[in-house]
Amino acid sequence: MSEDYGQNAPLSYNKYLRVPELIDLQTCLSSPAHHDELLFITVHQAYELWFKQILHEIDAAIVLMKEDRSIEAARALRRVVEIEKLLIAQIHILETMSPVRFLGFRDELNPASGFQSMQFREIEFSSGLKDEKIVREFRDDEFAHAPSGTTVPVCDSIRRAGFPTGYLQAHRHGPAG
């Protein structure tokens, strides 16, 4: 058999989405592996994948607002809303796990916490929410201290459309930036 056998195989669903690598990412820390730990990992990894898409849409919306393409920016932000609805629905999947079953592997996760999700913080920060306590918690992360991503494009876009923005500017969250 030739050494390059299969090298030029047509693209498949599994190859394109890298399904084998994706499936290998769910590794339980408990030993023996606790049944509900896989559910916990899967749900939280799915959150992180959706967070990546949300950030992609927010970045696109910012660019579109700067280009005065507000209808397209609104479409990107509507997609974010739909993704967030799905994320809320995922909480119900986690609720199928009893507290006792969660405690069966929780010690293996210490000191890790969902609070540490950098993508979640990026979503907050790029959406204009920069709570001082959170910013202090991430004091070593330069992204936490960068100017807010959306407040100015939103206000600029509204201003260019002929509407006043004084209220928006006066009621921004977090430090001026």
N, C-alpha and C positions, 0 to 999 in steps of 0.2 A: 504494500500500500504506500502511496506517495506521502512524503512528509507534510505537504501542504494540503492534504485532504481536509476538507471542511473550512479552509481558510477563507474561501470566497463564497461561503454559503449565504443565501439570501437572508436579509434581516428578518428576525422573528420577533414576536411580542416579548418573549422572555429575554432575548438579547437586548432589544431596544430599551426595555424598562429595567434591565439588570436584575431580574427577579431573583436568581440564585444569591447574588450578593445582598440584596435587600432582606431576604429571608434569614440569611446568616447573622443579621444585625440584632436579632432578638435572643440575647444570651442571659439566662437567669443566673443570678448570683447565689441564690439559696442552694443548699446542698443537704439533702436531695432537693431537686427543683420543686418549688411549691407550685401547685396547679395554677393559682390566680396570678402569679408573678408574670407569666407570659401575657396575660390580659393587660396587666398594668403597663408593661413595657410597650406592647403594641399600641395601646391607646395614646400613650405619651409620645411615642415616635410619630404617630399619625398627627398629633398636635404640631410637632416640630415641622413636619412636611407642609402642613397647612399654613403655619406661620411663615414659612419661606414664600409661599404663594401670596399671602397677604402683603408681605414686604415688597414683593415684586409689583403688586397692583398699586400700593401706595406710592412707590417710586415712579411708576408710570403716571399716576394721577398728578403728582407734583410737576413732572415735565409737561403734561398736557395743560395744567393750569397756567404754568409760565408761558405757554404758547397760546393762551386764551382759547383753548379747545375744551370749554367747560362741559359740553355734552358728553364728550368722550371721557373726560375726567370723572364725571358723575357715573358713567357706566362702569369704570374701573372700581369706583368706591361702592357701587351697588353690589359688585361681585364680592368685595370684602365683606359686606353685610351678610350675603348668603353663606359665605364660608364661616363666618362667625356663628350663624344659626346652626350650622352643622357641628361646630365645635361645642356648642352648648348641648346639643343632642348627645354627643359622646360622653358627657358627664353621666348620663343615665346608664350607660353601659358599665361605667365604673361602680355605680350604685348597686349593681348586681352582686358585687363582692362585699361580703359581710365584714365589719370591723375586725372580727376575730381572724378571718382569713387574711386580711391585709396585714395584721400584726404578725402573722406567720412568716412573713419575709421582710417586714419593714426594717428590722434591725440591720439587715444586710445593706440597706440603702443609706444609713447614717454616714455623714451628715448631709447627704444630697437632698435637695428640695426643688420643687418646681419653681420656687422663687428665683432660682439661679438660671432660669431659661433666658439666655441673652437675646434670643429672637423676640421673646415676649417683651422684654425691656425695649428693644429696638422699635417694636410696634408702638409702644407707649410714647417713646421719645420722638419718633418721626411723626406721630400724630399730634404732637404739641404738649403732651402730658409729661412734665418733668417734676415730679414731686421731690422736694429737697431731701427727704429721708432716703428715697430710692437713689438719688444721685450720689448722696454720701456713701451709701452701701457699695456703689460701683465707682468709688473715687479713683481707682486705678485704671478705669476704662475710659479712654479719651472720647469714645462715642457718647458716653453719658454727659459729657461736658460740652459737646459740640452744639451749635445753635440748632433750635428746633427745625425740622424739615418742612412741615406743612403750614405753619401759621402764616408766614410771610407770603407764600404763593397763594393761599386762599384769600388773604386780605388784598393782595395786589390784584388778583383776578376779579374780585368783587368791586374794588375801586375802579379798575379799568372799564367795568360794565356800567359805571356811573352811580354805584350805590355807596353810601357812607360806611366806613369800617371802624369808626371810633369805638363802638361798643365791643367789637371783637378784639381790638387792640388792648382795650382797658381790662378785659376779662380773660386774658391769656393765662394758661396754667404754667407754673414753674418760673424759673428765672428768665429775664429778658434775654433775647438772643436772636 
